[in-house]
Amino acid sequence: MKILITAGPTREPIDPVRFLSNRSSGKMGYALAGAFAHEGHSVLLISGPTQLEIPANVDFISIQTAAEMAATVASYIGKMDIAVFAAAVADYTPAAFAPQKIKKLGGTVSLELIRTQDILSSARTTFGFNGTLVGFAAETEDLEANAREKLVRKQCNLIVANDVSDPAIGFDSDDNQVLLIYPNHTTPLPPASKQALAMAIVEAILEIHGKFTPV
Ligand code: CTP
């Protein structure tokens, strides 16, 4: 099977020395890429900057911005059977890039931000993807309700939901605890290392893919 995975943060440049980003480590997406490759699947990992080693037998494309990630996904997703969006994509990017370093002038400063493309939401609509589509939801409140709303709005077959308000799990941690949100039910997975969870999530995705009939 051909699998596309997005992972890690994006970086939105403000000027030559500054950017906007987030706390994503990329660990969950890389663990999923490694687990799919271990099962013998052909994996393309599209990742923002991380400190991680590229898993064995995984094709890799490095990107920086949300726009670069969107363009890369757009060119490859048509060939894929399964797409998993684990990246923490910036929702906003500076309206303009300052070609010279911005000097301080005293007082306060405002930065105008504009919306980036929602890559996951574009998968079914703009990119016409009809394979198995899996998203992630990082929430600090109403985990299941917010994640289920994303499942419907972004036309996913599965959302992997995690509570990022708990410092023991999520973002930079090696461990995680997730809910698997399916269209008709929710399955909690017990807390585990991101490596162990990746195996369980891969199994769940492959099971859905087996049952899934493209529209
Ligand atoms: N996502 C994406 N492109 C974006 C924003 C998010 O592909 N520009 C994907 C993420 O990779 C993840 C899912 O959408 O699979 C959910 O991301 P999240 O940040 O939780 O949701 P948002 O849609 O940004 O919703 P909100 O910020 O309102 O919670």
Boltz pocket constraint, residues with backbone or C-beta under 6 A from the ligand:
constraints:
  - pocket:
      binder: B
      contacts: [[A, 6], [A, 66], [A, 85], [A, 86], [A, 87], [A, 88], [A, 89], [A, 90], [A, 91], [A, 116], [A, 117], [A, 118], [A, 119], [A, 120], [A, 121], [A, 134], [A, 135], [A, 136], [A, 137], [A, 138], [A, 139], [A, 150]]
      max_distance: 6.0
